[in-house]
Amino acid sequence: MLDQRYLDILHLIVRRLAGAPIIWAVTGSCGFALQGLDVAVHDIDLQTDGPGAYAIERALADKSCRKVAYSAAGRIRSHFGALEIDGVKVEIMGDLQKRLADGTWESPVDISTHRRWVTVDGIRVPVLSLEYEYMAYLVLGRAEKAEMLKAWLQEHGYAH
């Protein structure tokens, strides 16, 4: 379970983005924890589309520590920026693409296709499904995370 500081930050994010036409979701370890995995959470990752990345930045402008800009690093490229809220780094990724084994880039992730909702601490939070996360980590070659997700999915009755 997430500690109260992370829950308070999620409350702030959900409140600031309420009513905005942004399709977004929590991803990474925070998204895993929100869906029941027992993992250490050190930051919050938000995934959206390109325009959504800039809209999230505007909605939380007072928390910005790295302006959203298009960038590529390793096997990922996106409109990337970062916030700092109560000492916690919140990363924003828009139109995220992963480099495939053949060197080409996949299409930007369609968040709405892979998003599900969880209710925690009285708020509804969008997260990327663990099935999607498993496939994404496989594509990125991050076998250890993929195996952790696969084991959890199998233990909880999901196919894989």
N, C-alpha and C positions, 0 to 999 in steps of 0.2 A: 504494500500500500504506500502511496505517496505521503510524504510528510506535509504538515499543514502549510508550510511556506509555498510549496508547489501548488497546492490546492488554491491558496489565496491568489497566486499569480494566474492560474487558470480562470478563476472567477473574474479577475480584472480583464483578461483577454476576451473572454466570452462576453462580458458586459460592453467592452469598447467596440466589439465587432457585431453586436446584436443589431439586426435590421439592415446591416450593410449587405449589398449584393455580392458577397465574396464567398466562393466555394473554397473551404479550407479544412484542414484536418491536422491533428497532432500525430506525429510519426516518431519513429525511433524508440528509445528506451522509455520515454514518458508514455507514449502510446501503448507500448507493451504493458507497462504497469497499470495503466487505466483499464486494460482488458484482462487483468488478473495474473500476469506473470510476476514472479518474484525476482525483480532485477534492480540493480542500482541505477538511480536516475541522477544525472549531474547537470542536465540542461533540458530545455524544451525545444523541440523542433516542430515548426509549422510548415506544412506544405500546401501550396495553392497554385493558381495559374500565374502567368506573368503580370497581368494587371492587378491581380489580387495581392501580389507581393508588395507593390507600391501602395495599394490601398491599406494594407495592414500597417505598413510603415507610417502612413499618414495618421491612422487611427491611434497609433502608439508613439507618435513623434517625440514626445517628451522622454521616451525611454530608449531612443535610438543611440547606438554606439558604433554602428557601421551602416552607412547608407546602402540601400538596395541598388545593386548594379549587376549587369550580366557578367558572369565569370565561369571559368572552367577550372576544375582541379581534379587531376587523375581521371577517374572513370565517370565523373559526374559534371554536368554543367547546368546552370540555372540562373535565375535572377535571385541573387543572394544578398542578404543583409542580416544584421544582428541587432538585438535589443538587449538591454540589461535591466532587469526588474528585480528589485530587492536582492541584488547580488547574484542573481541567476541569469545565465546567458540564455536568450531565446533567439534561435536562428530561424530566419524566414527563407524559404526556397520556393520560387515560382517557376512554372514550366520546367520542372526538373526532367532531365534526360540522362539516361545511363548509356555508356559506351558498351556496345556488344562485343562479343569475342572476335568478330570479323573486323572490328575497328569502326564500324558505322555506329551512328547514334539512333537509339530508339525514339519514337515519337514522344513528345511531352506526356507526362502522366496525366490521365483524366481522373482527377480527384473524385468526382461525383460517382464514378463507376466503382471505386474501391472504398468509399467512405461508409462507416457505420457510426452509430451514436451510442454512447455510454452515459449513464447518469452516475455522477459521483459528487458527494458533498452538496447535494441539492441542485446541481447544474448539469445540463446536457452538454456533452463535449463531443465534437466530431473526431474520430480517429480513423486511421487507415486500417483495414482489416488485416488480421494476422496472416491470412492466406496470401494476400498481396505482398505483405512485408517479407514473407518467406521467399516468394518468387523473386522479389527485388534483390534480396541479399544473395540469392543464387547467381543472378545476373552479374552482380558486382564482384563475385568471387569471394564473398565473405562467408566461407563455409561454416565457421564456428557459430556465428549468429543464425545462419540458415538452419543448422542442425538443432540448435536450441529451440527455434520456433517450430520446426518439424516435430520434435519430440513433444512439445506442449500441445500442438494441434492433435497429434495422434492420441495423446493421453486424454484429451477432452472430446474425443469422438469425431474429429474432423478428418476428412479423407486426405491422404498424402502418403 
